[in-house]
């Protein structure tokens, strides 16, 4: 695993992410409009060359074979 970076909800995701992952991030963020996410961050890591993006609430977005999948949501929202 290779460490990536962290960024705030609503901020610009890292430029090296595939557009489908960015779209998935924006989709998750759109569902959180009524939640105070001012202290939440996304964490990007790389697993076997593929990005794995995790939100502080436990939501995970994985990228495999050209597709992004929202794997889990903790239900804390």
TALINBEL-V987024 format. One record per pair of residues at least 12 apart in sequence whose ideal C-beta (glycine too) atoms are under 6 Angstrom apart, sorted by sequence separation. I is the first residue (numbers start at 1). J is the second residue. If there is no record, write none. Layout:
# TALINBEL-V987024
{{I & J} {I & J}}
This chain:
# TALINBEL-V987024
{{13 & 25} {51 & 63} {60 & 72} {42 & 55} {50 & 63} {59 & 73} {41 & 56} {40 & 56} {58 & 74} {57 & 74} {57 & 76} {9 & 29} {57 & 77} {9 & 37} {14 & 44} {21 & 51} {9 & 40} {28 & 59} {8 & 41} {17 & 51} {6 & 41} {7 & 42} {6 & 43} {24 & 61} {5 & 44} {4 & 44} {4 & 45} {3 & 45} {4 & 46} {21 & 63} {35 & 77} {1 & 45} {2 & 46} {24 & 68} {1 & 47} {21 & 68} {20 & 68}}
